[in-house]
């Protein structure tokens, strides 16, 4: 599959998921934006859903390790 077709298909899926998932699902926080920036600079194309899972996992790991909650402005 051509990468542009993959992005187009992923975008349609992401838009549908954001609409069904509520306000938080469609919102991109600073953590997501930073991850997307780093992934793009390193030459990797990461699906929006995969990016969200990775940043959520990082947030959960940080919260378990430190016992502190992350401000929703940075990661929801």
C-alpha positions as semicolon CSV with decimal commas, in nm:
position;residue;x (nm);y (nm);z (nm)
1;X;0,000;0,000;0,000
2;X;0,120;0,347;-0,088
3;X;0,206;0,556;0,226
4;X;-0,027;0,834;0,113
5;X;-0,314;0,586;0,087
6;X;-0,231;0,456;0,434
7;X;-0,242;0,808;0,579
8;X;-0,569;0,883;0,403
9;X;-0,727;0,564;0,534
10;X;-0,590;0,628;0,883
11;X;-0,720;0,983;0,879
12;X;-1,072;0,867;0,800
13;X;-1,057;0,611;1,080
14;X;-0,917;0,866;1,324
15;X;-1,187;1,120;1,245
16;X;-1,461;0,860;1,299
17;X;-1,303;0,745;1,625
18;X;-1,267;1,102;1,749
19;X;-1,634;1,170;1,685
20;X;-1,747;0,853;1,861
21;X;-1,496;0,871;2,145
22;X;-1,596;1,205;2,289
23;X;-1,413;1,531;2,343
24;X;-1,091;1,387;2,487
25;X;-1,038;1,144;2,199
26;X;-1,023;1,420;1,935
27;X;-0,807;1,654;2,140
28;X;-0,432;1,653;2,086
29;X;-0,239;1,758;2,397
30;X;0,121;1,880;2,422
31;X;0,251;1,528;2,486
32;X;0,093;1,402;2,164
33;X;0,225;1,697;1,966
34;X;0,577;1,647;2,103
35;X;0,571;1,276;2,021
36;X;0,444;1,344;1,668
37;X;0,719;1,603;1,617
38;X;0,994;1,366;1,731
39;X;0,855;1,079;1,524
40;X;0,837;1,297;1,213
41;X;1,190;1,435;1,265
42;X;1,327;1,083;1,305
43;X;1,167;0,984;0,974
44;X;0,892;0,762;1,117
45;X;0,528;0,771;1,018
46;X;0,318;0,684;1,323
47;X;-0,059;0,639;1,307
48;X;-0,258;0,878;1,530
49;X;-0,410;0,590;1,729
50;X;-0,068;0,435;1,787
51;X;0,075;0,770;1,890
52;X;-0,208;0,816;2,141
53;X;-0,149;0,469;2,290
54;X;0,225;0,533;2,326
55;X;0,184;0,872;2,495
56;X;-0,091;0,733;2,723
57;X;0,142;0,450;2,822
58;X;0,421;0,694;2,897
59;X;0,186;0,908;3,108
60;X;0,061;0,603;3,301
61;X;0,417;0,483;3,361
62;X;0,522;0,827;3,487
63;X;0,224;0,844;3,721
64;X;0,295;0,497;3,861
65;X;0,664;0,572;3,905
66;X;0,628;0,911;4,071
67;X;0,281;0,891;4,227
68;X;0,198;1,232;4,078
69;X;-0,077;1,309;3,829
70;X;0,017;1,473;3,499
71;X;-0,163;1,801;3,425
72;X;-0,429;1,734;3,156
73;X;-0,287;2,031;2,963
74;X;0,022;1,822;2,891
75;X;-0,134;1,477;2,868
76;X;-0,498;1,375;2,897
